[in-house]
């Protein structure tokens, strides 16, 4: 019997950017930071752009490299040189600026909250501080629906690593068979959860995910009550 629902955040409950948008936005973010820091920098724009490109990856073992550590590597600051809060603000501004809550998010959370315990399990772009995304939950008035908000920086591992799902189960005091994971990334949200024996539901709003295997797939969150009612106990 399902008692707990874990939700991914970005592009599941709140829309941010597509991969194509990220490619366009990424150099703009660099320009924002370069102009903000320019008077303090000792080397050329091209030098720092190359270093930023070198930082644009995630560790294969899913360990988190935080935004603060990446920016420190790019701009070669010591801890005394940089106001870490302000430079992180500059990096994240465009990302947060694109956010829009999906029309189906609040209605479905209101419905599910009557029956299920719920929590967020989310990665963040470049290991950004979770305060920005706690702020997003507050901005859209949906933080009240979640008993826990678990972000990759809380434990140092990104989805799909099993540690983030195990931590979520512990925080919610739930067994895998009592839980469901809902997210938009098959590799991160669904396969990651399944490795911990948590069933997954893929939210595929554009109905284009061809790598979804045999998992349950929905195109709108409003489908969840019926899908959950039809899921046989494990």
NORFENFEN-V139375 format. One record per helix or strand of 2 or more residues. SS is the DSSP state (@ for helix, = for strand). FROM is the first residue (numbers start at 1). TO is the last residue. If there is no record, write none. Layout:
SS_FROM_TO ; SS_FROM_TO
This chain:
=_4_7 ; =_14_15 ; @_19_40 ; @_45_54 ; @_67_75 ; @_84_97 ; =_100_101 ; @_103_112 ; =_117_122 ; @_125_127 ; @_131_139 ; @_143_145 ; =_148_151 ; @_152_155 ; @_162_172 ; @_176_178 ; =_179_183 ; @_186_194 ; =_199_203 ; =_216_218 ; @_221_230
